[in-house]
Amino acid sequence: MSTISIIFTALFYISLFIFIVGMGKKIYQFWITPAPLKIPTAPTQLTQTGVVFRMIREVTLFESLFKSNKWIWLFGFLFHFGLLLVLVRHLRYFIPGDLPEIFLLIQPFKYAAFAMVIGLVGLLVRRIFVERIRYISAPSDYLMLLMLIVIGVSGAIMTFTDNHTDVMAVKAFASGLVIFDWANLPTEIHFLVHLFLVFVLLAIFPISKLLHVPGVFFSPTRNQVDDARKKRHISPWALKQEQDHAVKLEQTIGKDD
């Protein structure tokens, strides 16, 4: 293997390790964080089934964003939907051997790269020119969008211009990472930039605002049933405090007697 191939192979495993460990730690943190109040946002759901369907609409259609701002919803949906299709199409590189015939049907997904980039540009323009959004934007917000745009554009360059990358070499490298049968990777500069930024994205994902991906499932404004009028909502830690307080109170009364 060439030196550059060894470096990028090592970067892949390092970034993947950071991603898995970081995401696992964050999801565990979300899981154990108590929600002491019932705070579902309107329109509230009165049953667990209603909450499930609401979460499905939120994750797939961005329902609340659509009701809030149609332009932001359009750019956000274009980016997320385009990214999903691009990721599905990229699976072909990581599957060793001959591809199932179903992958022939998803080849047109390559055009989703345009939707992804258009959505990202729209979100970047929003952060720059909408004053109230610019006021709350940190430098990392701009850098994240710019990095995603460069990833999308560099991928589109390899697909839709004459600067094609050897697809078979890419597949040999990517599938080799999965089965530990390492191979040399192409050395075109746009491919290396594309791959390097993807690895960077994997590594910083657990400490970035991209954590809204798993975070939406733990949001108490989305995942709670509005049954506060029927039964008392109390977090496990608060219940334990009440029980401890009751025990101490009984002990104090017993001593007084």
Secondary structure, DSSP 8 states (H G I E B T S, - for coil): --HHHHHHHHHHHHHHHHHHHHHHHHHHHHHH----S----SS--SSHHHHHHHHHHHHHH-HHHHHH-HHHHHHHHHHHHHHHHHHHHHHHHHS-SS--THHHHTGGGGGHHHHHHHHHHHHHHHHHH-HHHHHT--HHHHHHHHHHHHHHHHHHHHHHSS----HHHHHHHHHHHHHT--------HHHHHHHHHHHHHHHHGGGSGGGHHHHGGG-HHHH----TTTS----HHHHHHHHHHHHHHHHHHHHH-
